[in-house]
């Protein structure tokens, strides 16, 4: 074995060790957050998608439907700007922007700090909108009850099999912008089948935040999940 090969293997081992250590530290804080959310009876969702899939727009529609019924809060992850949090706060719901400065995902310690700074009131549901990325956020536990994977019609129907990690972990898969189906080659049934192949337990919903199609069904899933958590039942 050449010295270059030995050096390469050593670098790989060091990287793996550092990554495992980082994930272990993240999981410890995530466990503390999960205990906190359980004691508070707060349902916590970690929304993961590529940039531009419509996460914030769906949250706006969700807030409009649920804000008079439930206490909601939002943590907005983004590499820059306060724009998404401002959109949510304009609807009368507390939101805290987490600006990562270039990092491609949120980590549990960042979520803990944001919650301390935000000083949210007691919440029924906390939405964590992760940084737009279908890869990096997959491995990081934020103390959520479950992840939600979103894919929009313009992105194409191949995303579940191209990014299987997040679709295996997500308990809800959401196809957004379905009002655009007539304009794109997107097979909704194929996506539903691929999600079921990767995670048979996942719930599937197709929505349009423009027309409102499917948003009530999405909100019903949130109500179901919240009731199950407070009754100590598994969901789904």
C-alpha positions in Angstrom: 0.0 0.0 0.0 1.4 3.4 -1.0 1.7 6.3 1.5 -1.0 8.2 -0.4 -3.4 5.2 0.1 -2.6 5.0 3.8 -3.1 8.8 4.1 -6.4 8.5 2.3 -7.7 5.7 4.6 -6.6 7.6 7.7 -8.5 10.7 6.5 -11.6 8.6 5.8 -11.4 7.0 9.3 -10.9 10.4 10.9 -13.9 11.8 9.0 -16.1 8.9 10.0 -15.1 9.2 13.7 -15.7 13.0 13.7 -19.1 12.5 12.0 -20.2 9.8 14.5 -19.1 12.0 17.4 -21.1 15.0 16.0 -24.2 12.9 15.5 -23.9 11.5 19.0 -23.7 14.9 20.5 -26.7 16.1 18.3 -28.7 13.1 19.4 -28.1 13.8 23.1 -29.5 17.3 22.8 -32.4 16.0 20.6 -33.3 13.6 23.3 -33.5 16.4 25.8 -35.7 18.4 23.4 -38.0 15.4 22.8 -38.5 15.0 26.6 -39.3 18.7 26.8 -41.8 18.6 24.0 -43.4 15.4 25.4 -43.9 17.0 28.8 -45.4 20.1 27.1 -47.7 18.0 24.9 -46.3 19.8 21.8 -46.4 18.1 18.5 -43.2 18.9 16.6 -42.7 18.5 12.8 -39.4 18.8 10.9 -40.2 19.8 7.3 -37.6 18.8 4.8 -37.5 19.5 1.1 -35.4 21.0 -1.7 -35.4 24.8 -2.1 -38.5 26.2 -3.6 -40.8 23.3 -2.9 -43.4 25.5 -1.2 -42.8 24.7 2.5 -43.3 28.3 3.7 -46.4 28.8 1.5 -47.9 25.6 2.9 -47.2 26.8 6.4 -49.0 30.0 5.7 -52.1 28.1 4.5 -51.8 25.8 7.6 -51.6 28.8 9.9 -54.7 30.4 8.4 -56.7 27.2 9.0 -55.4 26.3 12.4 -54.5 29.5 14.2 -57.9 30.0 15.8 -58.0 26.4 16.9 -54.5 25.6 18.1 -51.4 27.4 19.4 -48.8 27.4 16.7 -45.1 28.3 16.5 -42.6 28.2 13.7 -38.8 27.9 13.5 -37.6 28.9 10.1 -34.2 27.6 9.0 -32.4 29.3 6.1 -28.9 30.2 5.0 -29.8 33.9 5.0 -32.5 36.6 5.5 -35.5 36.8 7.8 -38.0 36.7 5.0 -39.8 33.4 5.8 -40.2 34.2 9.5 -41.6 37.6 8.6 -44.2 35.9 6.4 -45.4 33.8 9.3 -45.4 36.6 11.8 -47.5 38.6 9.5 -50.3 36.0 10.1 -50.2 36.6 13.9 -48.2 33.4 14.8 -44.8 33.6 16.6 -41.9 32.6 14.4 -38.1 32.7 14.9 -35.6 32.7 12.0 -32.5 30.6 12.3 -29.9 31.9 9.9 -27.3 29.2 9.3 -24.8 31.4 7.4 -24.3 28.7 4.8 -24.8 25.4 6.8 -27.0 23.0 4.8 -29.1 21.7 7.8 -30.3 22.5 11.3 -28.9 20.8 14.4 -30.5 20.2 17.7 -28.3 22.6 19.7 -29.3 25.4 17.2 -32.9 24.5 17.7 -32.5 24.6 21.5 -30.9 28.0 21.4 -33.5 29.4 19.0 -36.3 28.2 21.4 -34.6 29.8 24.3 -34.3 33.1 22.4 -37.8 32.9 21.0 -39.6 32.4 24.3 -42.7 31.0 22.6 -45.9 30.6 24.6 -47.1 27.0 25.3 -47.6 25.4 21.9 -49.9 22.7 20.5 -47.8 22.4 17.3 -44.2 23.5 16.5 -43.2 23.5 12.9 -39.5 23.4 12.1 -38.8 24.4 8.5 -35.4 23.0 7.8 -32.9 24.4 5.3 -33.8 23.6 1.7 -31.9 20.3 1.1 -33.1 16.7 0.7 -29.8 15.1 1.9 -28.1 16.8 4.9 -31.1 17.3 7.2 -32.0 13.6 6.9 -29.4 12.4 9.5 -30.0 15.1 12.1 -32.6 14.5 14.8 -34.1 17.8 16.1 -36.2 16.2 18.8 -39.2 16.2 16.4 -42.0 13.7 16.5 -41.5 13.0 12.8 -40.1 14.4 9.6 -42.3 15.6 6.7 -40.8 15.2 3.2 -42.1 17.5 0.6 -41.6 17.4 -3.2 -43.2 19.8 -5.7 -44.6 19.0 -9.1 -42.0 21.1 -11.0 -39.2 19.1 -9.4 -40.2 15.8 -11.0 -41.7 12.5 -9.8 -38.3 10.7 -9.4 -37.4 12.4 -6.1 -38.4 9.6 -3.7 -36.1 7.1 -5.4 -33.3 9.7 -6.0 -33.4 10.7 -2.3 -34.6 7.6 -0.5 -33.1 8.5 2.9 -35.5 11.2 3.7 -38.5 9.4 2.3 -37.7 6.3 4.4 -37.7 8.4 7.5 -40.6 10.8 6.9 -44.0 9.8 8.3 -45.8 12.2 6.0 -44.9 12.7 2.3 -46.4 15.8 0.7 -46.6 16.6 -3.0 -47.0 20.3 -3.4 -48.1 22.6 -6.3 -50.5 20.0 -7.7 -52.4 22.8 -9.5 -49.4 22.6 -11.9 -50.0 18.9 -12.8 -51.5 19.8 -16.3 -48.3 21.6 -17.2 -45.6 19.0 -16.2 -44.9 15.3 -16.8 -45.5 14.2 -13.2 -47.1 10.9 -12.3 -48.8 11.4 -8.9 -49.6 7.7 -8.6 -46.0 6.7 -9.3 -44.8 9.0 -6.5 -47.4 7.5 -4.1 -46.2 4.0 -5.0 -42.6 4.8 -4.5 -43.2 6.5 -1.2 -45.1 3.4 -0.1 -42.2 1.2 -1.2 -39.7 3.1 0.8 -41.9 3.6 3.9 -45.2 1.6 4.0 -46.2 3.4 7.2 -46.0 6.9 5.7 -49.1 9.0 5.1 -49.4 10.7 1.7 -51.1 13.9 0.8 -51.2 16.1 -2.4 -51.7 19.8 -1.9 -51.9 23.1 -3.7 -51.4 26.1 -1.6 -52.7 28.2 -4.5 -56.1 26.6 -4.8 -56.3 25.1 -1.4 -56.6 21.5 -2.7 -55.5 19.0 -0.1 -54.7 21.5 2.6 -57.6 20.5 4.8 -56.5 16.8 4.5 -53.0 17.9 5.5 -54.4 19.8 8.6 -56.5 16.7 9.5 -53.3 14.7 9.6 -51.8 17.2 12.0 -54.9 17.0 14.2 -54.7 13.2 14.2 -51.0 13.2 15.1 -51.5 15.8 17.9 -54.3 13.8 19.4 -52.3 10.5 19.3 -49.3 12.1 21.0 -51.5 13.5 23.8 -53.2 10.2 24.3 -49.9 8.3 24.3 -50.8 6.4 21.1 -48.3 5.6 18.2 -49.0 7.5 15.0 -49.7 6.7 12.2 
